[in-house]
Amino acid sequence: MLWGLLPLFVLAHTSHHIVSALLTPLLPFIRDEFTLDYTQVGVLTSAYNLAYGVSQLPAGWLADRIGARMVLTIGVAGVALVGLLTGLSPSYVLLAVFLLLMGIAGGGYHPAASPLVSAAVEPRYRGRALGIHQIGGSISFFVAPLIAAGLAAALGWRGSFLAISIPTIIFGVIFYVLLGRLGYAKKTTVKASETHIESPPQPGQLCRLVAVVILGISGMVLLYSAMSFIPLYIVDHFGISEEAAAAMLALCVSGGLWAGPLGGFLSDRIGKLPMLVAVGIIGGPAVYLMNVVPFGWAFSAVLIIIGMAQYLGMPVVEAYILSHVSESKRSTVLGIYYFGSRGGPGVIAPAIGYLIDQYGFYNGFSIVAAVTVGITIICALLCLWKRELNLSNK
């Protein structure tokens, strides 16, 4: 059944991301308190994202050993607990350390949750189920800028972390109890809807898999890294207040509320590779357009398009891996994908910050746009060379 436990996992996904989602909209406040340049700001996002990505690799192995229940709970309550420490950070260095620990705590959520969500539905609904699950994370990234703007004005950026972390810890404990009552107290078992007879490898299958993983990682890393600097760009380029800039970020992440489910639905209908190619073709030019459109409705539309492109491909990549990789290797491949897509911004964000420091926002955003489109075209040509990029590929 499509719904089943899905609402619980959607809520857990929201709780998993809500604390870490505060970082980007609060960066202007943090920058002012510690007097940071763009490179140092990039290091803060790097501390979390790099640790978050690296910790994905052992997460599947750990879930098999101690059970998905504990890993998922750490991904919710553990992240929030470190969020408390983040709000109490007395220095820039300790702030970076706590963000690093937050990334480590959160790394196990997706490798444990995605297979459970996938196992709860029939394979033909896999893309839609993963897209619906993604709504949970998108909600947190959508409301976090709005909440952060209001809380920061009243309590400061530290108070924002404290106010959100405490109720999230409480939910994490409740989530742990509910999982136990629902039968997830032990190791994860594969449900009937997930069991199938694996077909022999097809020609070009590995090539398609590599192309899909590269497209998924590059789209997520480049667009997310560029998005991390949007509040600072709005403040410094347009002279808008920090509170308004934080709230504007909600337009970017609003795409996750509808683009994720839409991407999952379309991937079930027309194919996954075409959807991933569309992400780069749309997202790259949208990043460049931030350089030329005036502030107002046009700029808001560009932010929505960037968010749409970023979130459109996430459930598509997960669904492709779960549909085209044997059960014995899924955790490994998912770990590689999550490692690259979630940890990649930890490397790319400081690099973009350096480019902005040295050459300005225009050149920084232009390079991101060009690289995004270039990687997309290369991967698309690779798939065409293997005669595998067509609308009937599902």
Salt bridges, closest charged atoms under 4 A:
ASP32 OD1 - ARG31 NE 3.15
GLU33 OE2 - ARG158 NH2 2.59
GLU122 OE1 - ARG124 NH1 2.38
GLU194 OE1 - ARG126 NH2 3.25
GLU194 OE2 - ARG330 NH1 2.36
ASP236 OD1 - ARG31 NH2 3.47
ASP268 OD2 - ARG128 NE 3.20
GLU327 OE2 - HIS196 ND1 3.65
GLU388 OE1 - ARG208 NH1 3.30
